[in-house]
C-alpha cells in the first residue's frame, strides 16, 4: 500500500519531467522570430510564408480592402537566448477610403504608410521571454486637403484623434497641390509567459512617442469660391503626450496547427488594442 501510494505521488512529477518544454520561437508576431521555412501562417489579420529559416514575407488581408500592402521580416540574430529582427511593410490607401476618413467625397488625395521595425527578443528562461522594439511609421500624402482632414489621416494611422490645429489650422486652412511627409515613432514591448507547451500568456504594449510632420504646397485660407491664397509650408514636430497606448493582456492556446488568442484590451479608446487581444490563425 505504501509503495502504491509513493508511485501515485511520483507519477505526476515524472510526467512533468518528461513533458516537452514550451517552444519560445512559436510566436512570431510579437517576437523577433519568423515563420518557419516552407510554412504558411494563415489568419484573419495576416498571412505570412517562411521563405527560409529566418526570412518571411506576407500581407494583411484586412488591409487589402484599404489598399495594396506587403510585408517582410528578417531575423538577423538568432541564438539560444537572444533574437533580433528587422521588418518592413508598405500600405497604399485607396482614394475612396481617404474620402471616407476625411469626409470629402471624390477626394483626389493619396496616402501611403511604410512601417520599419526593429525588435529584440530575450529568452530569459524556458517559460519567460521579453520583447522590446521600436517602429518608425514613415508616410507620404498628397492632394488637396484642409487642416481637419490632415488631422483625420494622421489620426487614422495612430488610432486616435489628434489636435495639430496650431500647426496645420482647421477646415478653413486649405492645402492645394500639397505634398506631405511624416514620421511617427512607436515603442513596442511584450512580455510572454509560456505556462505550458500549449498555453501562453502575453502582455503587449505599443505606444507612440514622437511625431514629425511636414506639409508643403500652396497653403492658405479658402474663400467662399474655393480659392486658395498664397501661403507657406507648415510643419509639426513634438513628443506625443496623452495619446492612448495600445495595450492588452491575452491568453493564447496552441494546437498542432490551430492557434487562438483571447484577451482583454487595457486601453479601450484605441482600436488597435482589440486586434492585439484577439488572434486566430493556422500554421500550415
N, C-alpha and C positions, 0 to 999 in steps of 0.2 A: 504493500500500500504506500509505503514511504517512497519507494523507487518510482512508482507510477506518478505520484504527486510531483516528484522532482522533475520527471520527464515533461509533464504538462506545463510546469513553470518555465522550463528551459526551451520549450518548443517555440514560443513567440520570439524569444531572443535569437534563436537560431534562424528563424525565418527573416527577421530584421537584418541579421548579419549577411544572409545570402541574397537579400533583395538588392536589385541594381541601384546604383547611385543615380540621383537626378542628373539629367543632361543639361549643363549650363549653357550649351550652344543651341538649345532647341528653339528659344525665342529669337526672332530676327528683327522685329520691328522696333524694339526699344534698346537693342544691344548693338555691339559693333560687328556682329556676325552676319553672314549672308545665307541665303537659301542654299542647301546642299547641291552639289553638282548633279545635273540632269534631273532636278526635282522642281515641280511646279508648286507654288503656293497660291491657291485659288480661293479668294474670299470676296465678300461684299465690298470691302473698302480698297483692296489692292490685289493685283495679280503679278507675281514675280516668278522668274525662272533662273535657276542656277547654271550659268554658263560654264563656270569652273568651280573649284573648291572655295574660291574667295572672290568671285565676281558674279553678281546677279543683275538682271535687268527686268523692267516691268512697267506697269501702268496702273492707274487708279480708275476703276470703272465708273465710280460716282462722278468723277471729274470729266469723263468723256462727254457727258451732256453739256458741260460748260465750254469745252474746247479740247483741242488736242493736248495730250500730255504723255510724257515718258520719263522714266527714272532709271538710274544706275547706281550701284553700290559696290565698293571695293574694300575688302578687309586687308589693310596694308600690313598689320602686325597681328599675329595670332599665336600666342604662346600658351603655356599651361594656365597661367593666371591672368594674362593681360591681352586685350584686343584693342585695335584702333582701326577705324574705318573712315572713309570719305564717301559721301553720297551726293548726287546732284540730280535735279529734275527740272523740268520746264513745263509750264502750263500757259496756253494761249486761250483767252476768254473770247467767245463769240460776241459780236457787237449786239446781238439780240439780248444776251444776258446783261451786258453793260447797261443797255437801256432800261432793263427791269431793275437793276440795282440802283441806278441813279435817278430813275423816274423820268427819263427822257425818251419818248418813243422815237424810233427811227434814228437812234444815236449812231454817229459815224466814228465814235471813239474806239480805240483799241487798247487792250491791256494784256500784258504778259508778265508772269512771275517765274523766277528761276531760283529756287532754294538750293543752297550749297551747305552741307552739314558735315561737321567733324564730330565723331563720337568715340569715346573711350569706355572700355569695359574692364572692371576689376573683379575677378572671381575670388572673393575673399576666402570662402570655404566651399565645400561641395553643395551647400544649401543656400548660401548668400552671395549675391552679386550687386555691384553698384555701377551705374551707367551715367556718365557725365559728358555733355557735349555742348556745342554751340551751332546755331543755324543762322546764316545770312540770307534773308529773302530779298534778292535784288529784283527790281521790277522796272518796267517801262510802260508809259501810257502816252497816248497822243489823241488828237482830235479837238473838238470844241466842247469845253466843259466849264461850268461855273464853280465857285468855291465850295458850295454844298455838295456838288457831285464829286469833286475831288476827295472830299472827306468820306463820302459813301464808298468809293472804290477802295481807299486805304483801310477803312473800317471793315470791309468785307474780307480783306486779306488777314487782318488782325483777329477778326471775330468779335469785334466790339465797336461801339460808337466812339468817334474821335472828335476832338474840337481843335481844328487848326485855323479857326477863323481869323486870328490875329495875323497869321502868315498869308493865308490864301483868300481871305474875305468870305462873303456869303453868296447867296444866289444872285446877287446883283453884280458880282465881280466875274466877268466872263473872260475865258482864255480861248482865243481863237487861234487855230493852227498851232496848238500847244504841243510841246514835247517835254515829257517829264521823266525823271529817273528817281528811284527811291531805294533805300537800303534799310531794312528792318532787321535788327539783330535780336536773336532769341536765345535764351539759356535753357538747356534741356537737362533734366535729371530724372532718373528712375532707380528705384530700389526693389530688388527681386528676392523673394524668399521661396525656394523650392521645397515645399513642405513634404512632398513625396515625389517619386518619379513621374507621377501623372497629375499632380496638382501644384499650382504655383500662385502665390500672392504677389501683386505688383502695385507699387505706388509710383505714379508718374506725374511730373510737373513740368510744364513748358510755359515760360513767361518772356514777354518782350522787354528788353532793357533799354534800347535806344533806337532812334529813327533819324534818318537824314533824307530829306525830300527836296528836290529842285524841279521847278516847272518854268520853262522859258517859252516865249511866244509873244503874240500880241495880247497884252494884258490891259484891261481897262474896265470901265463901268458900262454895262449895256444900257442903251437907251430904249424908249418905248418902241422904236422902229427896229430894235435888234442890232443896232450898230455898236461897234466897239471903239472906244477911244484909245489912242496910243498909250502904252504903259511899259513898265519894266518887268523883269523876271522876279519871281517870288521864290523864297526858299524857307526851309524849316529844318532845324537840327536841335535835338533835345533828348534828354533821358525821358523814357516813358514811365511816368508815375501814375498810379491809380488804374492802370489797365488790368483787367481781371486775368489772372493766371489760369491756364487750362490745366486743372489737376484732377486726379481721380485715384481711387483705390479699387482694385478688382481682383477677382479670383478666376484663374484660367485652368480648365480641365483639358488634359491631353489624352486622346485615344490614339490608336495606331496611325490613323490618318486625319481624323476629325479633331478640330480644336475649337473650344468655345470659351469666351471671356465674358463674364458678367460682373459689373461693378457699380459703384456709386460715384457720380460726379461730385467733386468737392467745391467746385465753383459753378453754380447753376446758371450764371449770366454769360457764360462763354460756351457757345455751341460745340467747340472742339473738345470740351470735357466729356461730352456724351459719346463721341466717336472713340475716345480713349477707353471709356468704360465698357464698351460693347464691341466684341470682335468675333467673327465667325469665319472659319476658313478650313480648307483641306490641304494636306501635303500629299501630292500625287507623284 
